[in-house]
Amino acid sequence: MLQDTNILRIPGPSPIPPSVERAMSQPMIGHRGHEATVLIQNIKQRLKKVFGTKQDVMMITGSGTSGLETAVVNSVSSGDEVLVIVTGSFGDRFAKICEAHQLKVHRLDVTWGQAVDPALVKDFLSKHSQIKAVFVTFCETSTAVINPIEDISRMVHEYSQALMIVDGVSCVGGIDTRMDEWGVDIFVTGSQKAMMLPPGLTFLAVSDRAWKVIEENRHPRFYLDLLKYRDSLASNSTPFTPGVSLLFGLEQVLTLFEEEGLQRVYKRHELMRDMTRSAMKALNIPLLTIDEVASPTVTAIKPEDFDGEQLRQQVKKDFNLDLAGGQQQLKGKIVRIGHMGYCTPADVLQIISLIEIGLVKIGKGIELGKGVAAAQAVFMKNK
Ligand SMILES: Cc1ncc(COP(=O)(O)O)c(C=O)c1O
């Protein structure tokens, strides 16, 4: 079968829009020249809206994890006590980064597949007044759960002096993000998910309150020192050579966001979530999460009477469709479908249709078209 390109539906990296690919293939420019200054200035003005902030958003060449580590090394220092809310493998990663920097880590472990209850954060903080920062994942990619950032942030500010630090790597750009309104102190995201870019850029927005802490913080850092990025960005530059091609791409991504309208981008993601979930329900395939906390960027199914790994292999073989498996304790137990960034309801109908064929081929007795019909019904109701 003709298979020039794969159908990439993992929860990041995600496909790149053709106009973004073209933008990234522009001839290289000098990173200290006038063109780079204009490019960064242009991006700087437009990127804030994606984070829902009046702050400048810093861009660091590095993967999402470098953004998480940047948040840690700038806001706290060895020996400080921090709370890490762990709802899956990326909360766990935040905790491991904190441990690597010799912080005293308190973990609030939540059953994987569930969102954290903000009341638990309140209970913890009212008993631990010395906590310097609270780390939490917005979309826990490993479980397809959205944590209630606004409510958690309210608890953090009411019951502590801690900074509220959020990993939005797998959803910012695909979900309404209101950093200033919610009182988030550091918001991190990455390029390769709802931001429709290849991997390689991480973004951080910082509140005035957090800047004061960062200015005083003496924890060692060099490449990841946010003060350097802030100073450079003030003059539309970066402290080190930026991933110039990624910035070309980002400029075009912002144009696509503006053309569609951010609120419509978010509605599209919600619609894709609802279509995917309805299809799975119609096929009697259990979902890992309840509707109320389901992510608009990724859906996790929990196969009970078939092998999820076999399904992934089948659709890869027949259609070159990439779905993701589970991570850590969920390895081999779930299948994750990415529907973020450069993805539309039309793509969702394709994914469901291909999954249905895969299910039949591996011997799960489903009725072909039942999931697709359910997703179509959701689409018709919404439009
Ligand atoms: C929520 C979340 N945080 C952090 C990361 C880590 O990003 P990277 O793999 O780009 O380092 C990911 C990547 O999947 C993620 O989904």
Ligand as a Chemical Component Dictionary entry (heavy atoms), coordinates in Angstrom:
data_LIG
# 
_chem_comp.id                   LIG 
_chem_comp.type                 NON-POLYMER 
_chem_comp.pdbx_formal_charge   0 
_chem_comp.three_letter_code    LIG 
# 
loop_
_chem_comp_atom.comp_id 
_chem_comp_atom.atom_id 
_chem_comp_atom.alt_atom_id 
_chem_comp_atom.type_symbol 
_chem_comp_atom.charge 
_chem_comp_atom.model_Cartn_x 
_chem_comp_atom.model_Cartn_y 
_chem_comp_atom.model_Cartn_z 
_chem_comp_atom.pdbx_ordinal 
LIG C1 C1 C 0 2.813  17.071 30.040 1  
LIG C2 C2 C 0 4.192  16.881 29.525 2  
LIG N1 N1 N 0 5.213  17.425 30.196 3  
LIG C3 C3 C 0 6.478  17.282 29.787 4  
LIG C4 C4 C 0 6.781  16.579 28.649 5  
LIG C5 C5 C 0 8.201  16.409 28.265 6  
LIG O1 O1 O 0 8.469  17.040 27.066 7  
LIG P1 P1 P 0 9.737  16.608 26.179 8  
LIG O2 O2 O 0 9.538  15.177 25.840 9  
LIG O3 O3 O 0 9.617  17.538 25.007 10 
LIG O4 O4 O 0 10.945 16.835 26.992 11 
LIG C6 C6 C 0 5.760  15.995 27.915 12 
LIG C7 C7 C 0 6.063  15.199 26.713 13 
LIG O5 O5 O 0 5.330  14.311 26.326 14 
LIG C8 C8 C 0 4.436  16.154 28.362 15 
LIG O6 O6 O 0 3.415  15.606 27.688 16 
# 
loop_
_chem_comp_bond.comp_id 
_chem_comp_bond.atom_id_1 
_chem_comp_bond.atom_id_2 
_chem_comp_bond.value_order 
_chem_comp_bond.pdbx_ordinal 
LIG C1 C2 SING 1  
LIG C2 N1 SING 2  
LIG C2 C8 DOUB 3  
LIG N1 C3 DOUB 4  
LIG C3 C4 SING 5  
LIG C4 C5 SING 6  
LIG C4 C6 DOUB 7  
LIG C5 O1 SING 8  
LIG O1 P1 SING 9  
LIG P1 O2 DOUB 10 
LIG P1 O3 SING 11 
LIG P1 O4 SING 12 
LIG C6 C7 SING 13 
LIG C6 C8 SING 14 
LIG C7 O5 DOUB 15 
LIG C8 O6 SING 16 
# 
